[in-house]
Amino acid sequence: MPVRVLIVDDSNFFQHRLKDIISEHPDLKVIGIASNGREAVEKAAELKPDIITMDFEMPVMDGITAIKLIMANRKVPILMFSSLTYEGAKVTLDALAAGALDFIPKDFAEVSRSSEALKKKLHERLITLAGVSTRAIAPVIESKPASAPIARPSISSSPVRTPLNSPLLNQQQEDATKTPAQDNYRLKKQPRLLVIGASTGGPVALAEVLVTLPANFPLPIVLVQHMPENFTKAFAERLNKQCNIRVREAVDGDQLQPGLALLAPGGKQLMLDRRNGGSVRVLPDDERVNYKPSLDITFGSAANIYGDKVLGVVLTGMGSDGCNGARLLKETGSALWSQDEASCVIYGMPMAVARAGLTDKVLSLKDIGPRLVREVM
């Protein structure tokens, strides 16, 4: 049975081009079109689509309000179309906090010429996200915790992929459900650097982890989130408002400091440097690399500079970025944690490192932040 798609957009041109592109895939079927947010809420309730594509700027009711109302009635995966601007990034982050699962750039030129790259990306994204059963979607908190770290509800989803019946993976998933009293795992060496990477579902997951860290968290932090250029600045600003630690988009030469999280800029690569007691290099895009930024590159650089003094964490996301870099970290003796299948929006990147036997500890999303505090404070 094909994936049933509801298109929400006020542009007649975009509605029809999007419908044509989606309908080219035999496993996708457009079952309705809505021209504004209010109509989207009504059609989502009536047609019960498997996934919704959503614009933001619409008459009558905007996309963010529509997402909240749709989610209040029936949770359904939503893919946002976003402009590649700073303002568009802020709106997209609001949409993700409201319950949207992912976003894709809204490029009229690319849609007009029916780009093959766009078709492939859109088809893949719709089919993958439609497989996510959203059991719990919690909005990101908007301000810093008043005192102690806040335990927030996690985003959970049914697995997108068929579980692998490997004894190693089964044991790792069992370990993730153990209480602290049952869990004897401890870091063998005190790390000097924390590197966290994520892709789909990452903006909310990263916020959930970072908001639990106190202002005096003793490690420098490097964040790698798959995002386009212009988006990472808005995302870093949002995280900085939510967290007790400081968060900012990295610039070339930034010094690593305890309690400071540097977010790799979209469209570029971030590497570590020995200068000034530890700093970052922000490098131009390389067309040979699929992800910009790439967790593989940052992990590999961290392994080269810090050896066995790194703690790497792999969160929710499509694909396997980070797996090759994780192997380098493990070869130097560093530690690696990954998010468990049950709490991932997309169990791709964490599954890759777990399947490769590189994960020291599999943890539920809600446990990663508190575990970081216990292990390194």
C-alpha positions as CSV (number, residue, x, y, z in Angstrom):
1,M,0.0,0.0,0.0
2,P,1.5,3.4,-1.0
3,V,2.4,6.1,1.5
4,R,-0.5,8.6,1.6
5,V,0.6,12.2,1.5
6,L,-1.2,15.5,2.3
7,I,0.3,18.6,0.7
8,V,-0.1,21.9,2.5
9,D,0.9,25.1,0.6
10,D,-0.8,28.3,-0.5
11,S,1.0,28.4,-3.9
12,N,-1.0,26.8,-6.6
13,F,2.1,26.4,-8.7
14,F,4.0,24.6,-5.8
15,Q,1.0,22.4,-5.0
16,H,0.8,21.0,-8.5
17,R,4.5,20.6,-9.1
18,L,4.9,18.9,-5.7
19,K,2.0,16.6,-6.5
20,D,3.6,15.7,-9.9
21,I,7.0,15.0,-8.3
22,I,5.6,12.9,-5.5
23,S,3.3,11.0,-7.8
24,E,6.2,9.8,-9.9
25,H,7.2,7.3,-7.1
26,P,5.0,4.2,-7.1
27,D,5.1,4.0,-3.3
28,L,3.7,7.5,-2.8
29,K,0.2,8.8,-3.3
30,V,-1.1,12.4,-2.9
31,I,-4.5,12.1,-1.2
32,G,-5.2,15.8,-0.7
33,I,-4.1,19.4,-1.0
34,A,-4.7,22.2,1.5
35,S,-4.2,25.9,0.8
36,N,-3.9,27.2,4.4
37,G,-3.3,26.0,7.9
38,R,-7.0,25.8,8.9
39,E,-7.7,23.6,5.8
40,A,-4.7,21.5,6.7
41,V,-6.1,20.8,10.2
42,E,-9.5,19.8,8.7
43,K,-8.0,17.6,6.0
44,A,-5.5,15.9,8.3
45,A,-8.4,14.9,10.6
46,E,-10.6,13.8,7.7
47,L,-8.1,12.0,5.4
48,K,-5.7,10.7,8.1
49,P,-2.6,10.9,5.9
50,D,0.6,8.9,6.6
51,I,2.7,12.1,6.2
52,I,2.1,15.8,5.6
53,T,4.3,18.3,3.7
54,M,3.9,21.7,5.3
55,D,4.6,25.3,4.3
56,F,4.9,28.0,6.9
57,E,3.7,31.3,5.4
58,M,0.0,30.8,4.5
59,P,-3.2,32.8,4.8
60,V,-5.8,32.2,7.5
61,M,-3.5,30.1,9.7
62,D,0.3,29.7,9.6
63,G,2.1,26.4,9.5
64,I,3.3,26.4,13.1
65,T,-0.2,26.9,14.5
66,A,-1.4,24.2,12.1
67,I,1.2,21.7,13.3
68,K,0.2,22.2,17.0
69,L,-3.5,21.7,16.2
70,I,-2.8,18.7,14.0
71,M,-0.6,17.1,16.7
72,A,-3.2,17.8,19.4
73,N,-5.8,15.8,17.3
74,R,-3.6,13.0,15.8
75,K,0.1,12.7,15.7
76,V,1.4,12.4,12.1
77,P,4.9,12.8,10.6
78,I,5.3,16.3,9.1
79,L,8.0,17.4,6.7
80,M,8.5,21.2,6.5
81,F,9.4,23.2,3.4
82,S,11.8,25.9,4.5
83,S,13.5,28.9,2.9
84,L,17.3,28.9,3.3
85,T,17.5,32.1,5.2
86,Y,18.3,33.0,8.8
87,E,14.6,33.9,9.4
88,G,13.5,30.7,7.6
89,A,15.8,28.8,9.9
90,K,14.2,30.3,13.0
91,V,10.8,29.4,11.8
92,T,11.9,25.9,10.9
93,L,13.3,25.4,14.4
94,D,9.9,26.5,15.8
95,A,8.2,24.0,13.6
96,L,10.5,21.2,14.8
97,A,9.8,22.2,18.4
98,A,6.1,22.1,17.6
99,G,6.3,18.5,16.4
100,A,7.5,18.5,12.8
101,L,10.1,15.7,12.2
102,D,12.3,17.2,9.5
103,F,12.6,19.9,6.9
104,I,13.7,20.3,3.3
105,P,14.7,23.5,1.4
106,K,11.9,25.2,-0.5
107,D,13.6,26.1,-3.8
108,F,11.2,27.2,-6.5
109,A,13.9,27.0,-9.2
110,E,14.7,23.4,-8.3
111,V,11.0,22.5,-8.2
112,S,10.4,24.2,-11.6
113,R,13.0,22.3,-13.4
114,S,11.9,19.0,-11.6
115,S,15.5,18.4,-10.4
116,E,16.4,14.7,-10.2
117,A,18.3,15.4,-7.0
118,L,15.2,17.0,-5.4
119,K,13.0,14.1,-6.5
120,K,15.3,11.5,-5.0
121,K,15.7,13.5,-1.7
122,L,12.0,14.2,-1.4
123,H,10.9,10.6,-2.2
124,E,13.4,9.1,0.2
125,R,12.5,11.6,3.0
126,L,8.8,11.0,2.7
127,I,9.0,7.2,2.7
128,T,11.4,7.2,5.6
129,L,9.6,9.7,7.8
130,A,6.2,8.0,7.0
131,G,7.6,4.9,8.8
132,V,8.1,6.8,12.0
133,S,5.2,6.3,14.4
134,T,5.3,9.3,16.8
135,R,4.2,8.1,20.2
136,A,5.4,11.1,22.1
137,I,6.5,14.5,20.7
138,A,7.5,17.0,23.3
139,P,8.1,20.7,22.4
140,V,11.6,22.0,23.2
141,I,11.7,24.2,26.3
142,E,12.1,27.9,25.5
143,S,14.2,29.1,28.5
144,K,17.0,28.0,30.8
145,P,16.2,25.7,33.7
146,A,15.7,27.7,36.9
147,S,17.9,25.5,39.1
148,A,18.6,21.8,38.9
149,P,18.7,20.0,35.6
150,I,15.3,19.3,34.2
151,A,14.3,15.8,33.2
152,R,12.2,16.3,30.0
153,P,10.1,13.8,28.2
154,S,11.9,12.3,25.2
155,I,10.9,12.0,21.6
156,S,10.1,8.4,20.9
157,S,9.3,6.5,17.8
158,S,8.8,3.1,16.5
159,P,11.9,1.8,14.7
160,V,12.2,2.7,11.1
161,R,14.3,-0.3,10.3
162,T,13.7,-4.0,11.0
163,P,15.7,-4.8,14.2
164,L,18.8,-6.8,13.6
165,N,18.8,-10.0,15.6
166,S,22.4,-9.7,16.6
167,P,23.4,-10.8,20.1
168,L,25.5,-7.6,20.4
169,L,22.7,-5.3,19.5
170,N,20.2,-7.2,21.6
171,Q,22.5,-6.9,24.6
172,Q,23.1,-3.2,24.0
173,Q,19.4,-2.5,23.9
174,E,18.9,-4.5,27.1
175,D,21.7,-2.5,28.7
176,A,19.9,0.8,27.7
177,T,16.9,-0.2,29.9
178,K,18.9,-0.8,33.1
179,T,18.5,1.6,36.0
180,P,21.7,3.3,37.4
181,A,21.7,0.8,40.3
182,Q,21.8,-2.1,37.8
183,D,24.4,-0.5,35.5
184,N,28.0,-1.0,36.4
185,Y,29.4,0.8,33.3
186,R,31.8,3.7,34.0
187,L,34.2,5.7,31.7
188,K,37.6,4.1,31.9
189,K,39.4,7.4,31.3
190,Q,38.3,11.0,32.1
191,P,37.7,12.7,28.7
192,R,39.0,16.2,27.8
193,L,36.5,16.7,25.0
194,L,32.9,15.8,24.3
195,V,31.8,15.6,20.7
196,I,28.1,15.0,19.9
197,G,26.7,14.3,16.4
198,A,23.1,14.1,15.0
199,S,21.0,14.4,11.9
200,T,17.2,13.8,11.5
201,G,15.6,14.5,14.9
202,G,18.8,16.0,16.1
203,P,17.7,19.6,16.9
204,V,15.2,18.4,19.6
205,A,17.5,15.6,20.8
206,L,20.5,17.9,21.2
207,A,18.4,20.4,23.1
208,E,17.2,17.6,25.4
209,V,20.8,16.5,26.2
210,L,22.3,19.9,26.5
211,V,19.6,21.5,28.7
212,T,20.5,19.0,31.5
213,L,24.2,20.2,31.7
214,P,25.1,22.8,34.4
215,A,26.9,26.0,33.6
216,N,30.1,24.6,35.2
217,F,30.2,21.5,33.0
218,P,33.9,20.8,32.9
219,L,34.4,19.7,29.3
220,P,34.5,21.7,26.1
221,I,31.8,20.5,23.7
222,V,31.7,20.2,19.9
223,L,28.3,19.7,18.2
224,V,27.8,18.4,14.6
225,Q,24.3,18.6,13.4
226,H,23.5,18.0,9.7
227,M,22.0,21.4,8.7
228,P,22.3,23.8,5.8
229,E,24.2,27.1,5.9
230,N,22.3,29.9,7.7
231,F,20.5,27.3,9.9
232,T,23.3,26.6,12.4
233,K,23.6,30.2,13.5
234,A,19.9,30.3,14.4
235,F,20.1,26.9,16.0
236,A,23.1,27.9,18.2
237,E,21.3,31.0,19.3
238,R,18.2,29.0,20.3
239,L,20.3,26.5,22.2
240,N,22.1,29.3,24.0
241,K,18.8,30.7,25.3
242,Q,17.6,27.2,26.4
243,C,20.8,26.0,28.2
244,N,22.9,26.8,31.2
245,I,26.0,26.1,29.2
246,R,27.0,28.6,26.5
247,V,26.4,27.6,22.9
248,R,27.5,29.4,19.7
249,E,28.2,28.7,16.1
250,A,31.9,28.0,15.7
251,V,34.2,30.3,13.8
252,D,37.7,29.5,12.6
253,G,40.1,29.7,15.5
254,D,37.6,29.5,18.4
255,Q,39.2,28.2,21.5
256,L,37.8,25.2,23.3
257,Q,36.5,26.1,26.8
258,P,34.8,24.1,29.5
259,G,31.0,24.7,29.5
260,L,31.1,26.1,25.9
261,A,29.5,24.2,23.1
262,L,30.7,25.1,19.6
263,L,28.3,24.1,16.8
264,A,29.8,23.2,13.4
265,P,28.6,25.7,10.8
266,G,26.3,24.4,8.0
267,G,27.9,23.9,4.6
268,K,31.4,23.7,6.2
269,Q,33.6,21.2,8.0
270,L,34.9,21.5,11.6
271,M,38.2,20.0,12.7
272,L,40.2,20.2,15.9
273,D,43.5,22.0,16.3
274,R,46.3,22.0,19.0
275,R,46.8,25.7,18.9
276,N,45.9,27.9,21.9
277,G,45.5,24.9,24.2
278,G,42.8,23.5,21.9
279,S,40.8,25.3,19.2
280,V,38.7,24.6,16.1
281,R,39.3,25.0,12.4
282,V,36.3,25.8,10.2
283,L,37.1,24.7,6.7
284,P,35.4,25.4,3.3
285,D,33.0,22.9,1.8
286,D,34.5,19.9,-0.1
287,E,32.2,18.5,-2.8
288,R,33.7,15.0,-2.3
289,V,32.0,14.9,1.2
290,N,28.3,14.1,1.4
291,Y,27.6,15.7,4.7
292,K,28.5,19.3,5.5
293,P,29.3,19.3,8.3
294,S,30.3,15.6,8.6
295,L,30.6,13.9,12.0
296,D,33.2,11.5,10.4
297,I,35.5,14.4,9.8
298,T,35.1,15.9,13.3
299,F,35.4,12.5,15.0
300,G,38.5,11.7,13.0
301,S,40.1,15.0,13.8
302,A,39.3,14.7,17.5
303,A,40.9,11.2,17.5
304,N,44.1,12.6,15.9
305,I,44.4,15.5,18.3
306,Y,43.1,14.2,21.6
307,G,43.8,10.4,21.3
308,D,42.1,8.5,24.1
309,K,40.7,11.6,25.8
310,V,37.5,12.0,23.7
311,L,33.9,11.0,24.6
312,G,31.9,10.7,21.3
313,V,28.0,10.6,21.4
314,V,26.0,9.6,18.3
315,L,22.3,10.7,18.3
316,T,19.3,10.1,16.0
317,G,19.8,10.5,12.3
318,M,19.6,9.0,8.8
319,G,22.5,7.3,7.2
320,S,25.8,6.2,8.8
321,D,27.8,9.5,9.2
322,G,30.1,9.2,12.2
323,C,30.7,5.4,11.9
324,N,34.1,5.7,10.2
325,G,35.2,8.5,12.6
326,A,34.0,6.5,15.5
327,R,36.2,3.7,14.4
328,L,39.2,6.1,14.6
329,L,38.1,7.2,18.1
330,K,38.0,3.6,19.3
331,E,41.4,2.8,17.8
332,T,42.9,5.6,19.9
333,G,41.1,4.3,23.1
334,S,38.4,6.9,23.3
335,A,34.9,6.2,24.5
336,L,31.7,6.2,22.4
337,W,28.0,6.3,23.4
338,S,25.0,6.0,21.1
339,Q,21.3,6.7,21.4
340,D,19.0,3.6,21.7
341,E,16.6,2.6,19.0
342,A,13.4,3.2,21.0
343,S,14.1,6.9,21.6
344,C,15.4,7.7,18.1
345,V,13.4,9.5,15.5
346,I,15.5,7.7,12.9
347,Y,17.7,4.8,14.0
348,G,20.4,5.1,11.4
349,M,23.6,6.8,12.6
350,P,23.4,5.2,16.1
351,M,22.6,1.8,14.6
352,A,25.6,2.0,12.3
353,V,28.1,2.4,15.2
354,A,26.2,-0.2,17.3
355,R,26.2,-2.7,14.5
356,A,29.9,-2.1,13.9
357,G,30.6,-2.9,17.6
358,L,31.9,0.5,18.3
359,T,29.5,1.6,21.0
360,D,30.6,1.4,24.7
361,K,27.2,2.3,26.0
362,V,23.7,2.5,24.4
363,L,21.5,5.0,26.3
364,S,17.9,6.3,26.0
365,L,17.8,10.0,25.0
366,K,16.4,11.1,28.4
367,D,19.4,9.4,30.1
368,I,22.3,10.8,28.1
369,G,22.4,14.3,29.7
370,P,22.2,13.0,33.3
371,R,24.7,10.3,32.5
372,L,27.2,12.9,31.2
373,V,26.8,14.9,34.5
374,R,27.4,11.8,36.6
375,E,30.4,10.5,34.6
376,V,32.4,13.7,34.2
377,M,31.4,16.1,37.0
